Amino acid sequence: MESILIAVGLAGVSLVLVTYGLLASGRLAAHSAPYQWLNVVGTVGILLSLSVQWNLSAFLLNIAWLTIGVVSLLRIYRQRSAL
């Protein structure tokens, strides 16, 4: 199980980095749901891996990143429903 969680964390890191690359290249918009979802999913993967390789700094950073992503998604979906 430990190796699975480590792999999930590595996939999460890859997803967050690819997502940022897509943002930087202009292929994704920061205020789009796909960008936020990719960040949230990647961050959850990283957080899961921290259950077997604990790191307080990484945990705090990813909790903040997850919070930003979830709040952004809530705003995006609230704006869509108001239209």
C-alpha positions as CSV (number, residue, x, y, z in Angstrom):
1,M,0.0,0.0,0.0
2,E,2.9,2.4,0.8
3,S,4.3,2.1,-2.7
4,I,0.8,2.8,-4.2
5,L,0.5,6.0,-2.1
6,I,4.0,7.1,-3.1
7,A,3.0,6.6,-6.8
8,V,-0.2,8.5,-6.3
9,G,1.9,11.4,-4.8
10,L,4.3,11.3,-7.8
11,A,1.3,11.4,-10.2
12,G,-0.1,14.3,-8.2
13,V,3.2,16.2,-8.5
14,S,3.3,15.5,-12.2
15,L,-0.3,16.7,-12.7
16,V,0.3,19.9,-10.8
17,L,3.4,20.7,-12.8
18,V,1.8,19.9,-16.2
19,T,-1.2,22.0,-15.2
20,Y,1.1,24.9,-14.4
21,G,2.8,24.4,-17.7
22,L,-0.5,24.5,-19.5
23,L,-1.3,27.8,-17.7
24,A,2.0,29.3,-18.5
25,S,1.7,28.4,-22.2
26,G,-1.8,29.9,-22.4
27,R,-3.5,26.6,-23.0
28,L,-5.5,26.9,-19.7
29,A,-7.0,29.9,-18.0
30,A,-6.4,30.4,-14.3
31,H,-10.1,31.1,-13.7
32,S,-11.3,28.0,-15.5
33,A,-12.8,25.0,-13.9
34,P,-10.5,22.5,-15.7
35,Y,-7.4,24.3,-14.4
36,Q,-8.7,24.3,-10.8
37,W,-9.9,20.7,-11.0
38,L,-6.5,19.6,-12.2
39,N,-4.8,21.4,-9.3
40,V,-7.2,20.0,-6.8
41,V,-6.8,16.4,-8.0
42,G,-3.0,16.7,-8.1
43,T,-2.9,18.2,-4.7
44,V,-5.1,15.5,-3.2
45,G,-2.7,12.9,-4.7
46,I,0.2,14.7,-3.0
47,L,-1.7,14.9,0.3
48,L,-2.4,11.2,0.2
49,S,1.3,10.4,-0.3
50,L,2.1,12.4,2.8
51,S,0.3,9.7,4.9
52,V,3.4,7.5,4.3
53,Q,6.1,10.1,3.9
54,W,5.2,12.9,6.3
55,N,6.5,16.4,5.7
56,L,4.9,19.3,7.5
57,S,5.9,22.0,5.0
58,A,4.5,20.0,2.1
59,F,1.3,19.3,4.0
60,L,0.8,23.0,4.9
61,L,1.5,24.1,1.3
62,N,-0.8,21.6,-0.2
63,I,-3.6,22.3,2.3
64,A,-3.4,26.0,1.2
65,W,-3.3,25.0,-2.5
66,L,-6.3,22.7,-2.0
67,T,-8.2,25.4,-0.2
68,I,-7.5,27.9,-3.0
69,G,-8.6,25.4,-5.6
70,V,-11.8,24.5,-3.9
71,V,-12.7,28.1,-3.2
72,S,-12.0,29.0,-6.8
73,L,-14.2,26.1,-8.0
74,L,-17.0,27.3,-5.7
75,R,-16.8,30.8,-7.2
76,I,-16.7,29.5,-10.7
77,Y,-19.8,27.3,-10.3
78,R,-21.7,30.1,-8.3
79,Q,-21.0,32.5,-11.2
80,R,-22.3,30.0,-13.7
81,S,-25.5,29.3,-11.8
82,A,-26.1,33.1,-11.5
83,L,-26.1,33.6,-15.2
